[in-house]
Structure formats: C-alpha cells, structure tokens
Amino acid sequence: MSDPAPGLNSKQLGAYFALMEVSSLLQYAVDEHLRADGDLSYVQFQILARLVDTPEGRLRMTDLADGVVYSRSGLTYQAGLLDKRGLITRSPSPDDERSVMVTVTDAGRALIAHVLPGHVDRVRQLLFEPMTGKDLAALSTVLGRVRDHMRATPPRSAKPRAGRNRTD
C-alpha cells in the first residue's frame, strides 16, 4: 500500500484559503452590482462581455462555455435567459451544423456599456486599490502562470459528456 499524498503545508493552506476568500468576496460584490444595475448574473455578464470583446460579437457555444468556465447545460440555460431578453441570438453554425453560434445584439451591447463603468469601479475599489504596482505585477505573473498550467489540460468542451459512450 502506498503512502497517501501529503497534505498542504501551512503556507499553501493559507494562500489557498486567501485566494478562495478573495475570489468569493469579489464575485459576490460584482454580482450584487450587476444584479442591481443591469439585472444580470455574474455569468450572464461574462457571456455578454466575452461576446462584446470579439471582433464579430459572436462565438461558438462550446468556446463560450470554456471561456467562462461553466457547464454546457448551465451555459445553455443562461443563454436562453439572455436570448429571451433580446440580449443575444442563437443560431446554427454555418460551418458545423452541430455547433450553435451565440451573437450579442445591440441591446446586449448597450447593457454592457451601461453596467461596465460600475463594474470597473467595483473591481478597482476592491481588488486593485490596496495593491502597489509591484503587487499587481507579481499577482499578474503568478496567476497567469497558474491559469496557463490549469488551461494546459483539454478544455471542458473536449471532455466526453457523462453517460455517453457507455455500453450497458
């Protein structure tokens, strides 16, 4: 029998809990603002912001799911809510009939333009205000390296869906 993997040391545990707490506090504050200012959830904001940030204002649903790190079914639900509000449209991909394209509408662009100043203020106040320039550079370097390490595995959309490819 092999020895179990060692636990986290106190510094690792402290860093992990601090990261999780900062992430949760920031997401809660941002979500609170987005709901009050635009009747948007955090993930809905991410969807719209990613679409607005693309040259053509559209992405494949699977690319969107990978970008916002959200389940396919959850993203489909959220996209449905945005579609009902006229903030996005969904259509079959012209290149691949199995893919769905999501496109931001003018109303979606206008809503992002409306909520973005308050969003930026909230992020600046909570995350960046207590940092020095050196802190920001170090945080960007470290989190960029960790993100790249975590993204080196296949994207979530490339993983097989649960319950598929089974032989009973």
C-alpha positions as CSV (number, residue, x, y, z in Angstrom):
1,M,0.0,0.0,0.0
2,S,1.4,3.4,-0.9
3,D,1.6,6.4,1.4
4,P,-1.2,8.9,0.9
5,A,-0.2,12.2,-0.7
6,P,0.9,14.7,1.9
7,G,-1.5,17.5,2.8
8,L,-0.9,21.2,2.2
9,N,1.6,22.9,4.4
10,S,0.5,25.9,6.4
11,K,1.7,28.5,3.8
12,Q,0.0,26.6,1.0
13,L,-3.2,26.3,3.0
14,G,-3.1,30.0,3.9
15,A,-2.6,31.0,0.3
16,Y,-5.4,28.7,-0.9
17,F,-7.9,30.0,1.7
18,A,-6.9,33.6,1.0
19,L,-7.4,33.1,-2.8
20,M,-10.8,31.4,-2.3
21,E,-12.0,34.1,0.1
22,V,-10.8,37.0,-2.1
23,S,-12.4,35.3,-5.1
24,S,-15.7,34.7,-3.3
25,L,-15.8,38.2,-1.9
26,L,-15.0,39.9,-5.2
27,Q,-17.5,37.7,-7.1
28,Y,-20.2,38.4,-4.5
29,A,-19.7,42.2,-4.7
30,V,-19.6,42.2,-8.5
31,D,-22.6,40.0,-8.7
32,E,-24.5,42.3,-6.4
33,H,-23.7,45.3,-8.5
34,L,-24.6,43.6,-11.8
35,R,-28.0,42.4,-10.5
36,A,-28.8,45.9,-9.2
37,D,-27.5,47.8,-12.2
38,G,-28.4,45.5,-15.0
39,D,-30.5,42.6,-13.7
40,L,-27.6,40.3,-14.8
41,S,-26.0,37.4,-13.0
42,Y,-22.2,37.3,-13.0
43,V,-22.1,34.5,-15.6
44,Q,-24.5,36.4,-17.8
45,F,-22.2,39.4,-17.6
46,Q,-19.3,37.2,-18.6
47,I,-21.2,35.9,-21.6
48,L,-22.1,39.3,-22.8
49,A,-18.7,40.8,-22.1
50,R,-16.9,38.0,-24.0
51,L,-19.2,38.4,-26.9
52,V,-18.7,42.2,-27.0
53,D,-15.0,41.7,-26.8
54,T,-14.9,39.6,-30.0
55,P,-14.5,41.3,-33.4
56,E,-17.8,39.9,-34.8
57,G,-19.6,39.8,-31.5
58,R,-20.2,36.1,-31.7
59,L,-18.7,32.8,-30.5
60,R,-19.5,29.1,-30.6
61,M,-21.4,28.0,-27.6
62,T,-18.6,25.5,-26.6
63,D,-15.9,28.2,-26.8
64,L,-18.1,30.4,-24.7
65,A,-18.5,27.6,-22.1
66,D,-14.7,27.1,-22.0
67,G,-14.1,30.8,-21.7
68,V,-16.4,31.4,-18.8
69,V,-15.7,28.0,-17.2
70,Y,-19.3,27.0,-17.0
71,S,-21.0,23.7,-17.7
72,R,-22.6,23.3,-21.2
73,S,-26.1,22.8,-19.7
74,G,-25.7,25.8,-17.4
75,L,-24.5,28.0,-20.2
76,T,-27.4,26.8,-22.4
77,Y,-29.8,27.9,-19.6
78,Q,-28.1,31.2,-19.1
79,A,-28.0,31.9,-22.9
80,G,-31.7,31.1,-23.0
81,L,-32.4,33.7,-20.4
82,L,-30.3,36.3,-22.3
83,D,-32.0,35.3,-25.6
84,K,-35.5,35.9,-24.1
85,R,-34.4,39.4,-23.0
86,G,-33.2,40.1,-26.6
87,L,-29.5,40.5,-25.4
88,I,-28.2,37.7,-27.6
89,T,-29.3,35.5,-30.5
90,R,-28.5,31.8,-31.0
91,S,-28.3,30.1,-34.4
92,P,-26.7,27.1,-36.1
93,S,-23.1,27.5,-37.1
94,P,-22.7,27.9,-40.8
95,D,-19.5,25.8,-40.6
96,D,-20.7,23.0,-38.4
97,E,-24.4,22.0,-38.0
98,R,-23.7,20.5,-34.6
99,S,-22.4,23.9,-33.2
100,V,-24.5,26.8,-32.0
101,M,-23.3,30.3,-32.6
102,V,-24.1,33.0,-30.0
103,T,-24.2,36.6,-31.1
104,V,-24.6,39.7,-29.0
105,T,-27.4,42.1,-30.0
106,D,-27.4,45.9,-29.9
107,A,-29.4,45.7,-26.7
108,G,-26.8,43.4,-25.2
109,R,-24.0,45.8,-26.2
110,A,-26.0,48.7,-24.7
111,L,-26.5,46.8,-21.4
112,I,-22.8,46.0,-21.1
113,A,-22.0,49.7,-21.8
114,H,-24.4,50.6,-19.0
115,V,-23.1,48.3,-16.3
116,L,-19.4,48.4,-17.2
117,P,-18.4,51.7,-15.5
118,G,-19.9,50.5,-12.2
119,H,-18.3,47.1,-12.6
120,V,-14.9,48.6,-13.3
121,D,-15.3,50.9,-10.2
122,R,-16.2,47.9,-8.0
123,V,-13.2,45.8,-9.2
124,R,-10.8,48.8,-8.9
125,Q,-12.0,49.6,-5.4
126,L,-12.0,46.1,-4.0
127,L,-9.1,44.4,-5.9
128,F,-6.7,47.0,-7.1
129,E,-6.9,49.8,-4.6
130,P,-5.0,48.1,-1.9
131,M,-2.2,46.9,-4.2
132,T,1.0,48.6,-5.2
133,G,2.3,48.5,-8.8
134,K,4.7,45.7,-7.7
135,D,1.9,43.8,-6.1
136,L,-0.1,43.9,-9.3
137,A,2.8,42.8,-11.4
138,A,3.6,39.9,-9.1
139,L,-0.1,38.9,-8.9
140,S,-0.4,39.0,-12.7
141,T,2.7,36.9,-13.2
142,V,1.7,34.3,-10.6
143,L,-2.0,34.0,-11.6
144,G,-1.1,34.0,-15.3
145,R,1.3,31.1,-14.8
146,V,-1.3,29.2,-12.7
147,R,-4.0,29.8,-15.2
148,D,-1.8,28.6,-18.1
149,H,-1.0,25.5,-16.1
150,M,-4.6,24.8,-15.4
151,R,-5.7,25.5,-19.0
152,A,-3.0,23.1,-20.4
153,T,-5.4,20.3,-19.9
154,P,-8.0,19.8,-22.7
155,P,-10.9,22.3,-22.5
156,R,-14.0,21.2,-20.8
157,S,-15.9,21.1,-24.1
158,A,-13.4,18.4,-25.4
159,K,-14.2,16.1,-22.5
160,P,-16.7,13.4,-23.0
161,R,-20.2,14.0,-21.6
162,A,-21.2,11.9,-18.6
163,G,-23.4,9.0,-19.6
164,R,-22.3,8.9,-23.2
165,N,-20.3,6.2,-24.9
166,R,-21.3,3.6,-22.3
167,T,-22.1,0.1,-23.2
168,D,-24.7,-1.5,-20.9
